[in-house]
Amino acid sequence: MLKQYLEIGKIVGTHGVRGEVRVDPWCDTPDFMKRFKTLYFKSDGSLPQQVLSCRPHGNIVILKLSGVDTVEQAVLLRGKTLFMHRADAHLPKAQYFIQDLIGCRVLDADDDTVCYGTLTDVSKTGANDVWHVTDAGGTEYLLPAIPPVVIETDVVHEIVRIRPLKGIFDDAD
């Protein structure tokens, strides 16, 4: 089942004296966080916080939350994880949250009886993501997440269908 509230970042410090906080964003880019008017301190959607301003600052985000007006109030938030509501993200088609991909069974696109393993991690490499697939024996394989390889992604049913490149799961000649 897909989570409704997803981790988006962690408050790592303060910025200035007016209650702004520095956030380590756990998303593709710091700009992604600018989409949200409300963030949450709990994974169940409780403790909503209105976002008054949000701006990227290098690889972090400077965030101003409603009701946090002093550096002393901001210091108390250090270490807290922020959550976003899934519906507020508006992802384009064929883009997925990494949290939704982790745990998906990786099946052969041409033969559903062949299961290569479970998707256990995603590495961001720049050109394309690399999916880590771990088989039942604990062996990890690296799979490029490119259209010729990834044929279908169904995060609702936790299934990914692939056509692996030669040599990924078998020894190439």
C-alpha positions as CSV (number, residue, x, y, z in Angstrom):
1,M,0.0,0.0,0.0
2,L,1.3,3.4,-0.9
3,K,2.1,5.8,1.9
4,Q,0.1,9.0,1.9
5,Y,2.8,11.0,3.7
6,L,6.4,10.7,2.5
7,E,9.6,12.0,4.0
8,I,10.9,15.0,2.1
9,G,13.8,16.2,4.2
10,K,15.3,16.9,7.6
11,I,15.8,20.1,9.5
12,V,19.6,20.4,10.1
13,G,20.0,23.9,11.5
14,T,18.9,27.5,11.7
15,H,19.4,30.3,9.3
16,G,19.5,33.9,10.5
17,V,17.6,35.2,13.6
18,R,14.0,35.3,12.3
19,G,13.2,31.6,12.7
20,E,14.2,30.2,9.3
21,V,15.5,26.7,9.2
22,R,18.0,24.9,7.0
23,V,16.6,21.7,5.5
24,D,18.5,18.8,3.9
25,P,16.1,17.9,1.1
26,W,15.6,14.2,0.4
27,C,14.3,14.8,-3.1
28,D,15.8,15.1,-6.6
29,T,16.5,18.8,-6.3
30,P,16.0,21.5,-3.6
31,D,13.6,23.2,-6.0
32,F,11.1,20.3,-5.6
33,M,10.3,21.6,-2.0
34,K,9.0,24.9,-3.4
35,R,5.8,23.2,-4.5
36,F,4.5,22.7,-1.0
37,K,2.4,25.1,1.0
38,T,2.0,22.7,3.9
39,L,4.5,20.2,5.4
40,Y,4.0,17.9,8.3
41,F,6.1,16.8,11.4
42,K,4.4,13.4,11.6
43,S,4.2,10.5,9.1
44,D,0.4,10.3,9.7
45,G,-0.2,13.8,8.6
46,S,-0.6,15.3,12.0
47,L,1.1,18.5,13.1
48,P,0.8,20.3,9.8
49,Q,3.0,23.3,9.3
50,Q,2.2,26.1,6.9
51,V,5.2,27.0,4.7
52,L,5.6,30.8,4.5
53,S,8.7,30.8,2.2
54,C,11.0,28.3,0.7
55,R,14.1,28.9,-1.3
56,P,17.0,26.7,-2.4
57,H,20.4,27.7,-1.1
58,G,23.0,25.5,-2.7
59,N,22.2,21.9,-1.9
60,I,19.9,22.8,1.0
61,V,16.6,24.6,1.4
62,I,15.9,27.7,3.6
63,L,12.4,27.3,5.0
64,K,10.2,29.7,7.0
65,L,7.4,28.0,8.8
66,S,4.3,29.6,10.4
67,G,4.7,30.2,14.1
68,V,8.5,29.9,14.1
69,D,9.7,33.5,14.5
70,T,12.9,33.4,16.5
71,V,16.2,31.5,16.3
72,E,15.3,29.9,19.7
73,Q,12.1,28.4,18.3
74,A,14.0,27.3,15.2
75,V,16.7,25.6,17.2
76,L,14.1,23.3,18.8
77,L,13.2,21.9,15.4
78,R,16.7,20.7,14.6
79,G,16.7,17.0,13.7
80,K,13.0,16.8,12.9
81,T,12.0,15.0,9.7
82,L,9.5,16.8,7.4
83,F,6.8,14.9,5.5
84,M,4.7,15.9,2.5
85,H,1.3,14.7,1.3
86,R,1.6,12.5,-1.8
87,A,-1.3,14.3,-3.5
88,D,0.5,17.7,-3.3
89,A,3.5,16.5,-5.4
90,H,1.8,16.2,-8.8
91,L,4.5,13.9,-10.4
92,P,4.5,13.6,-14.1
93,K,3.5,10.2,-15.6
94,A,6.2,7.5,-15.4
95,Q,8.0,9.2,-12.5
96,Y,7.9,7.5,-9.1
97,F,9.0,8.1,-5.5
98,I,11.9,6.0,-4.6
99,Q,10.1,4.9,-1.4
100,D,7.4,3.4,-3.7
101,L,9.9,1.5,-5.8
102,I,11.8,-0.1,-2.9
103,G,10.3,-3.5,-2.2
104,C,8.9,-4.1,-5.7
105,R,9.3,-7.6,-7.1
106,V,11.4,-7.5,-10.3
107,L,9.9,-9.8,-12.9
108,D,10.9,-10.7,-16.5
109,A,8.8,-8.8,-19.0
110,D,8.4,-11.8,-21.2
111,D,8.0,-14.5,-18.6
112,D,6.3,-13.7,-15.3
113,T,7.6,-16.9,-13.8
114,V,11.1,-15.5,-13.7
115,C,11.6,-13.3,-10.7
116,Y,15.0,-11.6,-10.6
117,G,14.6,-10.4,-7.0
118,T,13.4,-7.4,-5.1
119,L,14.3,-3.7,-5.7
120,T,16.2,-2.8,-2.6
121,D,17.8,0.6,-3.4
122,V,18.1,3.4,-6.0
123,S,21.3,5.2,-6.8
124,K,21.2,8.6,-8.6
125,T,24.1,8.7,-11.1
126,G,23.3,11.7,-13.2
127,A,22.7,10.1,-16.6
128,N,20.1,7.6,-15.3
129,D,19.1,6.0,-12.0
130,V,20.6,2.6,-11.1
131,W,18.3,0.2,-9.4
132,H,19.7,-2.3,-6.9
133,V,18.0,-5.7,-7.3
134,T,18.7,-8.3,-4.6
135,D,17.9,-12.0,-5.3
136,A,16.7,-14.6,-2.9
137,G,20.3,-15.6,-2.2
138,G,21.3,-12.1,-1.2
139,T,23.3,-11.3,-4.4
140,E,22.9,-7.7,-5.5
141,Y,22.7,-6.7,-9.2
142,L,22.8,-3.2,-10.6
143,L,20.2,-2.4,-13.2
144,P,20.1,0.7,-15.3
145,A,16.7,2.3,-15.1
146,I,16.3,3.1,-18.8
147,P,13.4,2.6,-21.2
148,P,14.9,-0.4,-23.1
149,V,15.3,-2.2,-19.7
150,V,12.4,-1.1,-17.6
151,I,9.3,-2.1,-19.5
152,E,6.6,-1.6,-16.9
153,T,6.4,-0.1,-13.4
154,D,3.4,-0.8,-11.2
155,V,4.0,0.6,-7.8
156,V,0.5,-0.1,-6.7
157,H,0.9,-3.8,-7.1
158,E,4.7,-3.6,-6.2
159,I,5.8,-5.1,-9.5
160,V,8.5,-4.0,-12.0
161,R,8.8,-5.8,-15.4
162,I,12.2,-5.7,-17.1
163,R,14.1,-6.9,-20.1
164,P,17.7,-7.0,-18.6
165,L,20.7,-6.3,-20.7
166,K,22.9,-9.3,-21.4
167,G,25.4,-9.9,-18.6
168,I,23.4,-8.3,-15.7
169,F,21.9,-11.5,-14.3
170,D,23.9,-14.1,-16.3
171,D,27.5,-14.3,-17.3
172,A,28.0,-12.8,-20.7
173,D,30.0,-14.8,-23.2
